[in-house]
Amino acid sequence: MNSWIINCMAVFLLCIFCAGIVIPQILLIAFRKQLMDVPDERKIHRSLVPRLGGIAFKPVIFFSLVFILGINLALGHPSIMIEPLADARAILFGFCAVMVLYLVGIADDLVGVRYRAKFVIQILCAIMVVTGGIWINNLNGVLWLNELPQWVGFPLTVLVVVFITNAINLIDGIDGLASGLCGIAFLFYGIIFFILGHYFYAMISFATLGVLVPFFYYNVFGNAERQQKIFMGDTGSLTIGMILSFISIKLVMCVPEDAPFSPNTMVLAFAPMLVPGFDVVRVYLHRIRTGHNPFLPDKNHIHHKLLALGMHQRIAMVSIISFSLLLILANVVLSVYLNVNLILLLDALVWTIGNIWISRKIKNRISMQSLDRVPGQDKTLSPAATAVSLTNQESETGETNYAALDSKKMTDYVRSRGGECSVQDIIEKSGADRFRVYPMICRLSLAGKLKVTKTDSWGSPLFVALT
């Protein structure tokens, strides 16, 4: 066991060292060749930042693992190969799946790949994982089910792999969030695999954690103006998402009944995925409910909502990561005493109540801002005067930088639609972002020009009408 502790520490430190060398070189090339992530109305950042940080992930992880294995063989410790050789089929197919998504991520970051194509490739990669013998063969009480036949477990595994991969890809919205959440997950998996005696999978976990450490530094603390800031891009998020999928499902299969602890296996395997998973489900349901394409991006993720509350990016990132860590620990401890289905219900309830509370806080904040911005807080201004004053405020505050939309145009458009229309029509007609349309609707409502006739379950306006 002592030799495996040394190997895990060695691969972790080697990944930190190699990534610390490679990432600055990627930054240098990206700035010289102008391979930048250009800001738009959906993105948080306002500077040109390279998004090729994920290019370092797969080569550094694979090199470090193979190098440490080679060093052990050179020093006369062939026993290190026992586990990799015994599970060679799963490891080889898993690494192939990571390689394919890594290449797809590079293509997407450089030239763009349609989401349908990425979705198909993710399914093919998930099939590779299943072909390697890694599949969900036991739900351990989830939905009161236990052992699963292959005809159920195989497609379920494909669904879970695609889901986790996309969840990591979609949660990557502010500095340090995806790498922070995934870093916590890999630390957790590394410890669990080490306790269970699956040392090579612990090495994979610690190697991936190691490559995320220097990336996190450059992503969170790097200065774009000094050419020191970088994003992981789809290359990084797809690569990390696939590795997480692979090792989490492996964990489902390798926890024995006489394990030295008694938490539920499904909780151990997927507790680190709860925050990105719940966020994806909520966002997809919200997009479908509001008539949006569920596969097209928007600004309705949990980090966007915290920013809408007025939080700084770094505070929002730390808050979400801290909540995820607490949720992981709470789930693991509770799974010893409570039924796994009750735990899932409690998780969903906490997440839903939290999001409703945040949405109401955002609505109240928008209302208060509207009162502050209307001159003299006078709700009895004439419609014409109110429209002029609001238009001037919008141009001064820069809230219509991304679309030719002002208060008069909005009311005229509602009038042209018979006096009532959906907010989605206004957004599509103007091309403005919903986080710019919503405050304008709230201000016009307070000024007596519009009224919200229908809202969704989160309190967001769906339909407006002239008063």
C-alpha positions in Angstrom: 0.0 0.0 0.0 2.9 2.4 0.7 4.1 2.0 -2.8 0.7 3.0 -4.1 0.6 6.1 -1.9 3.9 7.1 -3.4 2.6 6.4 -7.0 -0.6 8.4 -6.4 1.4 11.3 -5.0 3.9 11.0 -7.8 1.4 11.1 -10.7 -0.5 14.0 -9.0 2.7 16.1 -8.7 3.9 15.1 -12.2 0.6 16.3 -13.7 0.9 19.6 -11.8 4.4 20.0 -13.1 3.7 19.1 -16.7 0.5 21.1 -16.9 2.3 24.1 -15.3 4.7 23.9 -18.3 2.3 23.2 -21.1 -0.5 25.7 -20.3 1.8 28.8 -20.6 3.0 27.5 -23.9 -0.7 27.1 -25.1 -1.3 30.7 -23.9 1.7 31.9 -25.9 0.6 30.2 -29.1 -3.1 31.2 -28.6 -2.2 34.9 -28.3 0.3 34.8 -31.2 -2.2 33.1 -33.5 -5.2 35.0 -32.1 -7.1 31.8 -31.1 -9.5 33.6 -28.8 -12.9 33.2 -27.2 -14.8 36.3 -28.5 -17.2 37.8 -26.0 -20.9 38.0 -26.9 -24.2 38.7 -25.1 -24.3 35.2 -23.6 -20.8 35.1 -22.1 -19.7 36.7 -18.9 -16.2 37.7 -19.8 -15.6 41.0 -21.7 -11.9 40.4 -22.8 -10.4 38.2 -25.5 -9.4 35.0 -23.7 -7.9 31.8 -25.2 -10.2 28.8 -24.7 -7.6 26.1 -25.5 -6.6 25.2 -22.0 -8.2 21.7 -22.3 -5.6 20.8 -25.0 -3.2 20.2 -22.1 -5.5 17.8 -20.2 -5.4 14.4 -22.1 -1.7 14.4 -23.1 -0.5 15.4 -19.6 -2.8 12.8 -17.9 -1.9 10.0 -20.3 1.9 10.8 -20.2 2.0 11.0 -16.4 0.2 7.7 -15.9 2.3 5.8 -18.5 5.5 7.5 -17.2 4.9 6.4 -13.6 4.1 2.9 -14.7 7.3 2.8 -16.7 9.4 4.1 -13.8 8.0 1.3 -11.6 8.9 -1.3 -14.2 12.4 0.2 -14.6 12.9 0.0 -10.8 11.8 -3.7 -10.7 8.2 -3.3 -9.4 6.2 -5.2 -12.0 3.3 -5.7 -9.6 2.1 -2.3 -10.5 0.9 -3.7 -13.8 -1.3 -6.4 -12.2 -4.5 -4.2 -11.9 -4.1 -2.4 -15.3 -3.6 -5.7 -17.1 -6.5 -7.4 -15.3 -8.8 -4.6 -16.3 -7.1 -3.9 -19.6 -10.3 -4.1 -21.7 -12.1 -1.5 -19.7 -9.1 0.8 -19.5 -8.3 0.6 -23.2 -11.8 1.3 -24.4 -12.2 4.1 -21.8 -9.0 5.8 -23.0 -10.2 5.5 -26.6 -13.5 7.2 -25.7 -11.5 10.0 -24.0 -9.3 10.3 -27.0 -12.2 10.7 -29.4 -14.0 13.4 -27.3 -10.7 15.2 -26.9 -10.3 15.4 -30.7 -13.9 16.5 -31.1 -13.4 19.2 -28.4 -10.3 20.5 -30.3 -12.4 20.7 -33.5 -15.2 22.5 -31.7 -12.9 25.0 -30.1 -11.1 25.8 -33.4 -13.8 25.6 -36.1 -17.0 24.7 -34.4 -19.0 21.4 -34.3 -22.8 21.2 -34.5 -24.4 20.0 -31.3 -26.1 17.2 -33.1 -22.8 15.8 -34.3 -21.3 16.1 -30.8 -24.3 14.4 -29.4 -23.9 11.4 -31.8 -20.2 11.2 -31.0 -20.9 11.2 -27.3 -23.3 8.3 -27.8 -20.6 6.4 -29.7 -18.1 7.1 -27.0 -20.5 5.8 -24.4 -20.9 2.6 -26.4 -17.1 2.2 -26.3 -17.3 2.4 -22.5 -20.0 -0.2 -22.4 -18.0 -2.4 -24.9 -15.1 -2.2 -22.4 -17.3 -3.9 -19.8 -18.1 -0.8 -17.7 -21.8 -0.5 -17.3 -24.4 0.1 -14.5 -25.2 -3.4 -13.4 -26.9 -2.5 -10.1 -28.9 0.5 -9.0 -28.4 -0.4 -5.3 -32.0 0.6 -4.3 -32.5 3.6 -6.5 -36.2 3.5 -7.6 -36.2 0.3 -5.4 -34.3 -1.6 -8.1 -31.1 -3.5 -7.6 -29.4 -5.8 -10.1 -30.1 -4.9 -13.7 -30.1 -7.1 -16.8 -27.8 -6.1 -19.7 -30.6 -4.9 -21.9 -31.5 -2.3 -19.3 -28.0 -1.6 -17.9 -26.4 -1.0 -21.3 -28.7 1.8 -22.6 -28.9 3.3 -19.1 -25.1 3.5 -19.1 -25.1 5.2 -22.5 -27.6 7.7 -21.2 -25.6 8.4 -18.0 -22.4 8.9 -19.9 -23.9 11.4 -22.3 -25.7 13.2 -19.4 -22.6 13.6 -17.3 -20.4 14.7 -20.2 -23.0 17.4 -21.2 -23.5 18.4 -17.5 -19.8 19.2 -17.2 -19.8 21.0 -20.5 -22.7 23.2 -19.6 -21.7 24.1 -16.0 -18.5 25.6 -17.4 -19.8 29.2 -17.4 -17.7 31.2 -15.0 -14.1 31.2 -14.0 -13.1 28.2 -11.9 -16.5 26.6 -11.6 -16.2 23.5 -13.8 -12.6 22.9 -12.8 -13.4 23.5 -9.1 -16.4 21.1 -9.1 -14.5 18.4 -11.1 -11.5 18.9 -8.8 -13.6 18.1 -5.8 -15.1 15.1 -7.6 -11.7 13.7 -8.6 -10.3 14.1 -5.0 -13.4 12.3 -3.7 -13.0 9.5 -6.3 -9.3 9.1 -5.7 -9.8 8.6 -1.9 -12.7 6.2 -2.4 -10.8 4.1 -5.0 -7.7 4.0 -2.8 -9.8 2.8 0.2 -11.3 0.1 -2.0 -8.0 -1.1 -3.2 -8.5 -0.1 -6.9 -5.2 1.8 -7.0 -4.9 2.3 -10.7 -8.2 4.1 -10.8 -7.1 6.1 -7.8 -4.1 7.1 -9.9 -6.3 8.2 -12.8 -8.4 10.3 -10.4 -5.3 12.0 -8.8 -3.7 12.5 -12.2 -6.8 14.3 -13.5 -6.9 16.4 -10.3 -3.3 17.3 -10.8 -3.9 18.7 -14.3 -6.8 20.8 -13.0 -4.7 22.5 -10.3 -2.5 24.7 -12.6 -5.5 25.2 -15.0 -7.6 26.5 -12.1 -4.8 29.0 -11.2 -4.6 30.4 -14.7 -8.4 30.4 -15.2 -9.3 32.1 -11.9 -6.3 34.2 -11.1 -4.8 34.8 -14.5 -4.9 38.3 -16.0 -6.2 38.5 -19.6 -4.4 41.8 -20.3 -1.1 40.2 -19.3 -1.9 37.1 -21.5 -2.1 34.8 -18.5 -5.8 33.9 -18.5 -7.2 30.8 -20.2 -10.5 28.8 -20.5 -10.7 25.0 -20.8 -13.1 25.2 -23.8 -15.0 22.2 -25.1 -11.8 20.2 -25.3 -11.3 20.4 -21.6 -15.0 20.0 -20.5 -15.6 17.0 -22.8 -12.4 15.3 -21.8 -13.0 15.8 -18.1 -16.7 14.8 -18.5 -15.8 11.6 -20.1 -13.2 10.7 -17.5 -15.7 11.4 -14.8 -18.3 9.3 -16.5 -15.9 6.4 -16.9 -14.6 6.3 -13.3 -18.0 7.0 -11.7 -19.6 4.1 -13.4 -16.6 1.9 -12.7 -17.2 2.8 -9.0 -20.7 1.4 -9.3 -19.3 -2.0 -10.3 -16.4 -2.3 -7.8 -17.8 -1.6 -4.4 -18.0 -5.0 -2.6 -20.8 -5.9 -0.2 -18.2 -6.3 2.6 -16.7 -2.8 1.9 -15.0 -1.2 5.0 -17.8 1.4 5.0 -21.5 1.2 4.4 -22.6 4.2 2.3 -24.9 3.5 -0.7 -22.8 2.7 -3.8 -24.9 4.9 -6.1 -24.4 7.8 -3.7 -20.6 7.2 -3.6 -20.6 7.1 -7.4 -22.7 10.0 -8.3 -22.9 12.4 -5.3 -20.1 14.6 -6.9 -22.3 15.0 -10.0 -25.4 16.3 -8.2 -24.9 20.0 -8.7 -24.1 19.9 -12.4 -26.7 17.2 -12.9 -29.5 19.1 -11.2 -28.6 22.3 -13.0 -28.8 20.6 -16.4 -32.2 19.1 -15.6 -33.6 22.4 -14.4 -32.3 24.3 -17.4 -33.5 21.8 -19.9 -37.0 21.7 -18.4 -37.1 25.5 -18.3 -36.1 25.8 -21.9 -38.7 23.3 -23.0 -41.4 25.0 -20.8 -40.6 28.4 -22.4 -40.5 27.0 -25.9 -36.7 27.1 -26.4 -34.5 24.5 -28.1 -33.2 22.6 -25.1 -29.8 22.1 -26.8 -29.1 25.8 -27.5 -27.3 27.8 -24.8 -28.8 30.5 -22.7 -28.1 32.4 -19.4 -30.3 30.5 -17.0 -27.8 28.3 -15.3 -27.3 28.5 -11.5 -24.1 30.6 -11.9 -26.0 33.1 -14.1 -28.7 33.4 -11.5 -26.2 34.1 -8.7 -24.6 36.7 -10.9 -28.0 38.2 -11.5 -28.3 38.5 -7.7 -25.2 40.8 -7.8 -22.6 38.3 -6.7 -19.1 38.7 -8.0 -17.9 35.8 -10.2 -15.5 34.5 -7.7 -18.0 34.6 -4.8 -20.5 32.7 -7.0 -17.9 30.1 -7.9 -16.9 29.5 -4.3 -20.5 29.4 -3.2 -21.5 26.7 -5.7 -18.4 24.6 -5.1 -18.9 24.9 -1.3 -22.5 23.8 -1.7 -21.4 20.9 -3.8 -18.9 19.8 -1.2 -21.5 20.0 1.6 -24.0 18.1 -0.6 -21.5 15.3 -1.2 -20.6 14.9 2.4 -24.3 15.1 3.5 -25.3 12.4 1.0 -22.5 10.0 1.9 -23.3 10.3 5.6 -27.1 10.1 5.2 -26.9 7.1 2.9 -25.7 5.1 5.9 -28.9 5.8 7.7 -31.6 6.7 5.1 -33.0 5.0 2.1 -31.3 6.3 -1.1 -34.7 7.3 -2.6 -35.5 9.5 0.3 -32.0 11.1 0.0 -32.6 11.8 -3.7 -36.0 13.4 -2.8 -34.4 15.6 -0.2 -31.6 16.6 -2.7 -34.2 17.6 -5.3 -36.3 19.4 -2.7 -33.3 21.4 -1.4 -32.3 22.3 -5.0 -35.8 23.3 -6.0 -36.5 25.5 -2.9 -33.0 27.1 -3.3 -33.7 28.0 -7.0 -37.1 29.4 -6.2 -35.7 31.5 -3.4 -32.9 32.8 -5.8 -35.4 33.6 -8.5 -37.6 35.6 -6.1 -34.5 37.5 -4.9 -33.6 38.3 -8.5 -37.2 39.5 -9.2 -37.1 41.7 -6.0 -33.7 43.1 -7.0 -34.9 44.0 -10.4 -37.9 45.8 -8.9 -35.7 47.8 -6.5 -33.4 48.7 -9.4 -36.4 49.8 -11.4 -37.6 52.1 -8.6 -34.1 53.6 -8.2 -33.8 54.3 -11.9 -37.2 55.9 -12.5 -36.7 59.7 -11.8 -38.0 60.6 -8.4 -39.5 57.1 -8.1 -42.7 58.7 -9.6 -45.0 56.0 -10.9 -47.5 58.7 -12.1 -45.3 60.1 -14.9 -47.1 60.4 -18.3 -46.5 57.4 -20.6 -44.5 59.6 -23.1 -42.3 61.1 -20.4 -41.7 57.7 -18.8 -40.8 56.1 -22.2 -38.3 58.9 -22.9 -36.7 58.7 -19.4 -36.4 55.0 -19.5 -34.9 55.0 -23.0 -32.3 57.5 -21.8 -31.5 55.4 -18.7 -31.0 52.3 -20.8 -28.5 54.0 -23.1 -26.6 55.4 -20.2 -26.4 52.2 -18.3 -25.5 50.2 -21.4 -28.3 47.7 -21.0 -29.1 47.7 -24.7 -25.6 47.3 -26.0 -26.4 44.1 -27.8 -29.7 44.9 -29.5 -31.6 47.9 -30.8 -34.3 47.7 -28.2 -35.8 50.5 -26.0 -39.0 51.0 -24.1 -40.9 52.7 -26.9 -40.0 50.0 -29.4 -41.1 47.3 -26.9 -44.5 48.9 -26.3 -45.0 49.6 -30.0 -44.3 45.9 -30.7 -46.8 44.8 -28.1 -49.3 47.1 -29.5 -48.7 45.7 -33.0 -49.4 42.2 -31.7 -52.9 43.2 -30.6 -51.9 44.5 -27.2 -50.5 41.3 -25.8 -47.7 39.0 -26.7 -45.2 36.5 -25.3 -41.8 37.7 -23.9 -40.2 35.1 -26.1 -41.6 37.0 -29.2 -40.0 40.2 -27.9 -36.7 38.5 -27.3 -36.6 36.9 -30.8 -37.8 40.1 -32.5 -35.2 42.3 -30.8 -32.4 39.8 -30.5 -31.8 41.1 -27.0 -30.8 38.9 -24.1 -33.6 38.0 -21.6 -31.6 39.4 -18.7 -31.9 42.8 -20.5 -35.6 42.3 -21.6 -36.8 41.3 -18.1 -35.6 44.5 -16.3 -37.2 46.6 -19.0 -40.5 44.8 -18.6 -40.4 45.3 -14.9 -39.7 49.0 -15.2 -42.5 49.5 -17.8 -44.8 47.6 -15.5 -44.0 49.9 -12.6 -44.4 52.9 -14.9 -47.9 51.6 -15.8 -47.3 51.0 -19.4 -47.2 47.2 -19.4 -48.5 44.4 -17.2 -47.3 40.8 -16.8 -50.2 38.5 -17.6 -48.4 35.2 -17.1 -45.3 34.0 -15.3 -43.5 30.7 -15.2 -42.9 28.7 -12.0 -39.7 30.6 -11.4 -41.5 34.0 -11.5 -40.1 35.0 -14.9 -42.6 36.8 -17.2 -44.0 34.8 -20.1 -46.7 37.1 -21.5 -47.1 40.9 -21.3 -49.9 43.2 -22.3 -50.5 46.9 -22.6 -52.3 48.5 -19.6 
